[in-house]
Amino acid sequence: MNSLTMSAQIIDGKEVAKAVRKQLKSRIATLAERGIQPGLAAVLVGDDPASATYVNSKAKACDKLKLYSRVITKPADTSQDELLKIVDDLNKDEKIHGILVQSPLPSQIDELSVTLAIDPSKDVDGFHPYNVGLVLLGRPSLLPCTPFGIVKLLEHYNLDPAGREVVVVGRSNIVGKPVAAMLLQKGPMANATVTVAHSRSQNLPEITRRADIVIAAIGRPDTITPDMIREGCIVIDVGVNRVDDPSTEKGYRLTGDVDFEGCASKASWITPVPGGVGPMTISMLMYNTVTAAELISRN
């Protein structure tokens, strides 16, 4: 990219993720003095390569922080009852403080049933309806990792959303809805005026041009173009899309939901893909695992 055309400052997710992990070390050491090692169990059903890579990266992150990690892999034909039994055993396991069951699950398994089976105090993904409800009430215990990571990015760079207009493009249960709920609460790094737009929104460019902060989480490459943002806005790109590119060694490249080069010439701050929101998700998972260990050990 020609640096002369770029005005936006980069929101560096790798740097912030490193800072989060560094802050966790003292909390982990305090728990260790009490004989407690935070433990995370990841359950992988089937052989989806992207899921396997993600689970392995979570295990490596645990290892670096000296957290206890357990990866349970099961074949794609695993029954729902068998998976629910695994979750039940992990709920009762005192070495495990965080449980995540990697999505997507095979078609014979109902994801909601599995989510409901996880003890909310060990729900480090923040997907259990109990924890979702606490986010809406402004009394969160374990926050969903990607939205939490977005808020941490804003916090690190002193980009306070208070009083600003935020447009979230995307209404998923994993990112769009929870980040909107978090940003409109009363409290630090919140108090924003939030609009949630999506694939059925009319006049999307008009909506996004109002925003001081645009959070793109729609899952379509280059959806947010320069004409859709106003000069000086903050752009958070949650999307990770694999686009065919024969010129690269792998035959593809990763791109976000935002036209990075175009929008970087107008935005004041912008997250890159990769290296923006992505690294934060795993760091916030580690954060939640430590938080869960602290909360469980108090009871």
FIGU-545881 format. One record per residue (C-alpha): x, y, z. Coordinates in pm, whole numbers. Example, Ala and Ser with C-alpha at 12.3 -4.5 7.8 and 13.67 -1.06 7.14 Angstrom:
<titors>
@X = 1230&Y = -450&Z = 780
@X = 1367&Y = -106&Z = 714
</titors>
This chain:
<titors>
@X = 0&Y = 0&Z = 0
@X = 122&Y = 351&Z = -77
@X = 168&Y = 508&Z = 268
@X = 89&Y = 851&Z = 124
@X = -271&Y = 745&Z = 61
@X = -327&Y = 611&Z = 410
@X = -433&Y = 843&Z = 691
@X = -575&Y = 595&Z = 942
@X = -378&Y = 477&Z = 1243
@X = -364&Y = 102&Z = 1284
@X = -539&Y = -67&Z = 1577
@X = -290&Y = -346&Z = 1639
@X = -469&Y = -651&Z = 1780
@X = -146&Y = -846&Z = 1824
@X = -1&Y = -574&Z = 2046
@X = -316&Y = -542&Z = 2257
@X = -356&Y = -920&Z = 2287
@X = 2&Y = -939&Z = 2416
@X = -76&Y = -666&Z = 2672
@X = -387&Y = -858&Z = 2791
@X = -184&Y = -1177&Z = 2837
@X = 84&Y = -986&Z = 3027
@X = -178&Y = -845&Z = 3265
@X = -316&Y = -1195&Z = 3323
@X = 16&Y = -1329&Z = 3453
@X = -15&Y = -1167&Z = 3796
@X = -371&Y = -1301&Z = 3837
@X = -252&Y = -1648&Z = 3736
@X = 35&Y = -1624&Z = 3986
@X = -207&Y = -1524&Z = 4264
@X = -423&Y = -1827&Z = 4188
@X = -112&Y = -2049&Z = 4182
@X = -26&Y = -1936&Z = 4536
@X = -361&Y = -2085&Z = 4640
@X = -288&Y = -2408&Z = 4450
@X = -526&Y = -2325&Z = 4164
@X = -432&Y = -2363&Z = 3797
@X = -700&Y = -2228&Z = 3562
@X = -809&Y = -2508&Z = 3328
@X = -966&Y = -2493&Z = 2983
@X = -1125&Y = -2786&Z = 2801
@X = -1193&Y = -2764&Z = 2428
@X = -1415&Y = -3023&Z = 2262
@X = -1378&Y = -3073&Z = 1887
@X = -1630&Y = -3292&Z = 1703
@X = -1547&Y = -3384&Z = 1344
@X = -1253&Y = -3295&Z = 1124
@X = -1314&Y = -2937&Z = 1009
@X = -958&Y = -2806&Z = 941
@X = -1033&Y = -2445&Z = 1042
@X = -1185&Y = -2563&Z = 1373
@X = -885&Y = -2789&Z = 1440
@X = -643&Y = -2500&Z = 1377
@X = -842&Y = -2275&Z = 1608
@X = -857&Y = -2532&Z = 1889
@X = -483&Y = -2595&Z = 1859
@X = -412&Y = -2223&Z = 1882
@X = -620&Y = -2208&Z = 2202
@X = -418&Y = -2496&Z = 2348
@X = -90&Y = -2318&Z = 2259
@X = -214&Y = -1997&Z = 2421
@X = -292&Y = -2192&Z = 2741
@X = 55&Y = -2346&Z = 2735
@X = 225&Y = -2005&Z = 2708
@X = 34&Y = -1878&Z = 3011
@X = 85&Y = -2206&Z = 3203
@X = -287&Y = -2279&Z = 3212
@X = -409&Y = -2637&Z = 3223
@X = -541&Y = -2736&Z = 2881
@X = -735&Y = -3039&Z = 2764
@X = -842&Y = -3101&Z = 2404
@X = -1105&Y = -3369&Z = 2348
@X = -1149&Y = -3477&Z = 1987
@X = -1442&Y = -3692&Z = 1875
@X = -1540&Y = -3827&Z = 1531
@X = -1803&Y = -3654&Z = 1316
@X = -2059&Y = -3931&Z = 1383
@X = -2055&Y = -3869&Z = 1762
@X = -2411&Y = -3869&Z = 1899
@X = -2565&Y = -3578&Z = 2085
@X = -2606&Y = -3791&Z = 2398
@X = -2236&Y = -3878&Z = 2393
@X = -2138&Y = -3512&Z = 2358
@X = -2376&Y = -3410&Z = 2639
@X = -2214&Y = -3676&Z = 2861
@X = -1869&Y = -3526&Z = 2789
@X = -1999&Y = -3179&Z = 2881
@X = -2155&Y = -3313&Z = 3200
@X = -1827&Y = -3476&Z = 3302
@X = -1639&Y = -3150&Z = 3239
@X = -1897&Y = -2956&Z = 3445
@X = -1810&Y = -3183&Z = 3740
@X = -1432&Y = -3181&Z = 3681
@X = -1263&Y = -2953&Z = 3937
@X = -953&Y = -2914&Z = 3718
@X = -1166&Y = -2752&Z = 3445
@X = -1283&Y = -2390&Z = 3487
@X = -1369&Y = -2320&Z = 3124
@X = -1550&Y = -2535&Z = 2867
@X = -1589&Y = -2463&Z = 2500
@X = -1743&Y = -2683&Z = 2236
@X = -1608&Y = -2577&Z = 1899
@X = -1857&Y = -2476&Z = 1629
@X = -1973&Y = -2580&Z = 1379
@X = -2107&Y = -2909&Z = 1509
@X = -2224&Y = -3197&Z = 1284
@X = -2588&Y = -3183&Z = 1173
@X = -2709&Y = -3457&Z = 1412
@X = -2619&Y = -3237&Z = 1713
@X = -2832&Y = -2945&Z = 1829
@X = -2592&Y = -2664&Z = 1923
@X = -2836&Y = -2492&Z = 2160
@X = -2885&Y = -2813&Z = 2361
@X = -2507&Y = -2841&Z = 2401
@X = -2473&Y = -2474&Z = 2499
@X = -2751&Y = -2510&Z = 2757
@X = -2573&Y = -2814&Z = 2905
@X = -2257&Y = -2616&Z = 2988
@X = -2241&Y = -2486&Z = 3345
@X = -2282&Y = -2105&Z = 3303
@X = -1992&Y = -2049&Z = 3546
@X = -1766&Y = -2241&Z = 3303
@X = -1912&Y = -2088&Z = 2984
@X = -1595&Y = -1906&Z = 2875
@X = -1737&Y = -1843&Z = 2525
@X = -2015&Y = -1639&Z = 2686
@X = -2283&Y = -1812&Z = 2475
@X = -2508&Y = -1960&Z = 2746
@X = -2845&Y = -1778&Z = 2760
@X = -2783&Y = -1705&Z = 3129
@X = -2463&Y = -1515&Z = 3047
@X = -2623&Y = -1351&Z = 2742
@X = -2901&Y = -1227&Z = 2970
@X = -2650&Y = -1083&Z = 3218
@X = -2486&Y = -887&Z = 2935
@X = -2824&Y = -736&Z = 2844
@X = -2885&Y = -648&Z = 3209
@X = -2545&Y = -478&Z = 3231
@X = -2425&Y = -726&Z = 3496
@X = -2196&Y = -953&Z = 3295
@X = -1997&Y = -1238&Z = 3443
@X = -1830&Y = -1396&Z = 3138
@X = -1844&Y = -1181&Z = 2824
@X = -1839&Y = -1327&Z = 2470
@X = -1478&Y = -1325&Z = 2355
@X = -1488&Y = -1136&Z = 2023
@X = -1714&Y = -849&Z = 2142
@X = -1506&Y = -830&Z = 2462
@X = -1194&Y = -812&Z = 2245
@X = -1342&Y = -524&Z = 2043
@X = -1412&Y = -326&Z = 2360
@X = -1057&Y = -397&Z = 2486
@X = -913&Y = -266&Z = 2157
@X = -1108&Y = 59&Z = 2194
@X = -1001&Y = 84&Z = 2558
@X = -630&Y = 30&Z = 2482
@X = -626&Y = 313&Z = 2228
@X = -843&Y = 545&Z = 2443
@X = -1120&Y = 543&Z = 2182
@X = -1407&Y = 588&Z = 2427
@X = -1745&Y = 514&Z = 2262
@X = -1935&Y = 725&Z = 2520
@X = -2173&Y = 964&Z = 2346
@X = -2064&Y = 846&Z = 2001
@X = -2281&Y = 692&Z = 1732
@X = -2184&Y = 330&Z = 1669
@X = -2316&Y = 132&Z = 1375
@X = -2278&Y = -245&Z = 1401
@X = -2318&Y = -413&Z = 1062
@X = -2424&Y = -771&Z = 1136
@X = -2669&Y = -923&Z = 1385
@X = -2513&Y = -1258&Z = 1476
@X = -2545&Y = -1398&Z = 1827
@X = -2166&Y = -1428&Z = 1841
@X = -2067&Y = -1069&Z = 1755
@X = -2333&Y = -826&Z = 1634
@X = -2599&Y = -853&Z = 1902
@X = -2367&Y = -886&Z = 2205
@X = -2130&Y = -604&Z = 2105
@X = -2432&Y = -378&Z = 2053
@X = -2565&Y = -472&Z = 2399
@X = -2226&Y = -409&Z = 2560
@X = -2172&Y = -68&Z = 2401
@X = -2512&Y = 74&Z = 2497
@X = -2481&Y = -7&Z = 2869
@X = -2417&Y = 253&Z = 3138
@X = -2054&Y = 220&Z = 3239
@X = -1694&Y = 253&Z = 3121
@X = -1622&Y = 193&Z = 2751
@X = -1996&Y = 203&Z = 2677
@X = -2271&Y = 470&Z = 2679
@X = -2282&Y = 475&Z = 2299
@X = -2581&Y = 534&Z = 2073
@X = -2598&Y = 203&Z = 1886
@X = -2761&Y = 110&Z = 1557
@X = -2757&Y = -251&Z = 1437
@X = -2773&Y = -281&Z = 1058
@X = -2777&Y = -603&Z = 856
@X = -2834&Y = -764&Z = 515
@X = -3197&Y = -650&Z = 506
@X = -3129&Y = -290&Z = 607
@X = -3236&Y = -34&Z = 349
@X = -2993&Y = 243&Z = 252
@X = -2702&Y = 84&Z = 439
@X = -2451&Y = 350&Z = 320
@X = -2670&Y = 624&Z = 469
@X = -2675&Y = 440&Z = 802
@X = -2300&Y = 373&Z = 816
@X = -2209&Y = 730&Z = 711
@X = -2371&Y = 857&Z = 1033
@X = -2133&Y = 655&Z = 1246
@X = -1841&Y = 770&Z = 1455
@X = -1752&Y = 401&Z = 1490
@X = -1836&Y = 129&Z = 1235
@X = -1811&Y = -234&Z = 1347
@X = -1828&Y = -464&Z = 1044
@X = -1932&Y = -819&Z = 1129
@X = -2141&Y = -930&Z = 834
@X = -1921&Y = -1208&Z = 694
@X = -1891&Y = -1075&Z = 337
@X = -1561&Y = -952&Z = 193
@X = -1519&Y = -580&Z = 125
@X = -1881&Y = -495&Z = 214
@X = -1784&Y = -164&Z = 375
@X = -1639&Y = 64&Z = 107
@X = -1494&Y = 418&Z = 142
@X = -1816&Y = 585&Z = 25
@X = -1996&Y = 419&Z = 320
@X = -1792&Y = 587&Z = 594
@X = -1743&Y = 945&Z = 690
@X = -1406&Y = 1115&Z = 718
@X = -1235&Y = 1045&Z = 1051
@X = -1450&Y = 757&Z = 1170
@X = -1315&Y = 452&Z = 1355
@X = -1347&Y = 122&Z = 1166
@X = -1342&Y = -216&Z = 1343
@X = -1335&Y = -508&Z = 1097
@X = -1444&Y = -839&Z = 1251
@X = -1468&Y = -1031&Z = 923
@X = -1226&Y = -1305&Z = 822
@X = -1300&Y = -1419&Z = 467
@X = -1099&Y = -1654&Z = 250
@X = -1077&Y = -1513&Z = -103
@X = -924&Y = -1706&Z = -396
@X = -594&Y = -1553&Z = -505
@X = -381&Y = -1758&Z = -746
@X = -91&Y = -1514&Z = -703
@X = -33&Y = -1633&Z = -344
@X = 145&Y = -1950&Z = -237
@X = -166&Y = -2090&Z = -66
@X = -396&Y = -1993&Z = -352
@X = -602&Y = -1766&Z = -129
@X = -575&Y = -1462&Z = 94
@X = -761&Y = -1350&Z = 404
@X = -963&Y = -1034&Z = 383
@X = -1209&Y = -863&Z = 612
@X = -1557&Y = -721&Z = 566
@X = -1400&Y = -380&Z = 498
@X = -1218&Y = -252&Z = 190
@X = -908&Y = -187&Z = 398
@X = -703&Y = 24&Z = 157
@X = -995&Y = 240&Z = 54
@X = -1132&Y = 296&Z = 403
@X = -787&Y = 354&Z = 554
@X = -763&Y = 671&Z = 345
@X = -1070&Y = 817&Z = 522
@X = -1080&Y = 660&Z = 870
@X = -891&Y = 793&Z = 1171
@X = -834&Y = 441&Z = 1312
@X = -878&Y = 99&Z = 1152
@X = -816&Y = -268&Z = 1234
@X = -629&Y = -479&Z = 977
@X = -723&Y = -836&Z = 874
@X = -544&Y = -1042&Z = 983
@X = -392&Y = -894&Z = 1298
@X = -681&Y = -685&Z = 1427
@X = -976&Y = -835&Z = 1611
@X = -866&Y = -1198&Z = 1553
@X = -578&Y = -1214&Z = 1806
@X = -804&Y = -1058&Z = 2068
@X = -1058&Y = -1341&Z = 2060
@X = -812&Y = -1600&Z = 2193
@X = -664&Y = -1360&Z = 2449
@X = -1012&Y = -1284&Z = 2584
@X = -1080&Y = -1657&Z = 2604
@X = -771&Y = -1685&Z = 2827
@X = -899&Y = -1384&Z = 3026
@X = -1239&Y = -1553&Z = 3074
@X = -1076&Y = -1880&Z = 3183
@X = -878&Y = -1699&Z = 3452
@X = -1189&Y = -1503&Z = 3558
@X = -1391&Y = -1827&Z = 3578
@X = -1119&Y = -1988&Z = 3794
@X = -1128&Y = -1688&Z = 4030
@X = -1507&Y = -1689&Z = 4056
@X = -1540&Y = -2067&Z = 4098
@X = -1265&Y = -2078&Z = 4362
@X = -1448&Y = -1816&Z = 4570
@X = -1761&Y = -2032&Z = 4597
</titors>
